[in-house]
Amino acid sequence: MDDKKNILVEKIKTIIIELIHFNDEQIKIKLSDYISEKLNYNYTSLANIFSEAKGITIEQFYLAHKIEKVKELLVYDELSLTEIADKLHYSSVAHLSNQFKKMTGLTPTQFKNIKYNKRLALKDM
């Protein structure tokens, strides 16, 4: 039974990672419905299995990966914050910034400046 649960957890993780990192289109339904439909499984059961196995909720895992994608895009420095917010389907730059600060302790601009200054310091070595 544990193998089946582990497989489900890995499938949930894969769905979320693909959704954030490899898909530019916004899903038209709630994340819970999307995952449930993809796996043909009751979402409450999936959520319980995931939380038990990972120690965090599916939503927390999803948000953590969205923030990691934001960090990646900030470091690449090819998109503005508005473009990043659009790309990752945030309702606004303010929403992205608030979530980013809540999860990292930094604003996106502070994060970007730290990364930029580290790159400059490395160049000078």
C-alpha positions, 0 to 999 in steps of 0.5 A: 500500500505504501508503494501506491501512496509513494507513486501517487505523491510522485505523480502529484509532484510531477504534475505540479512541476510540469505545470509550473516549469514546462507549461505557459498556459494557465489551467482553467480550473482550480488546482485541486480539480486539475490534479484530481482529474489528471489522476482520476482520484478524489482530491481530499484523499490525494491531499491527505496522502501527500501531506502525510508523505511530504509534511506539507500540503499540495498547495504549499508545494505548488506555491514553493515551486512557483516562487522557485520559478520566480527566482529563476526568472529574476536571475535570468533578468530577461523579464520584468516583474510584470511579465513574470507575474503574467507568465506565472498567472498571478493576479497582480505584481503586488500579489506576486511580491507579497507571496514572494516576501512571505516565503523568502523574507525578501522582495523580488527586487531585493532578491534580484539585487542580492543575486546581481551583487553576488555576480559582480563580486564573482566577476571581480575575483 
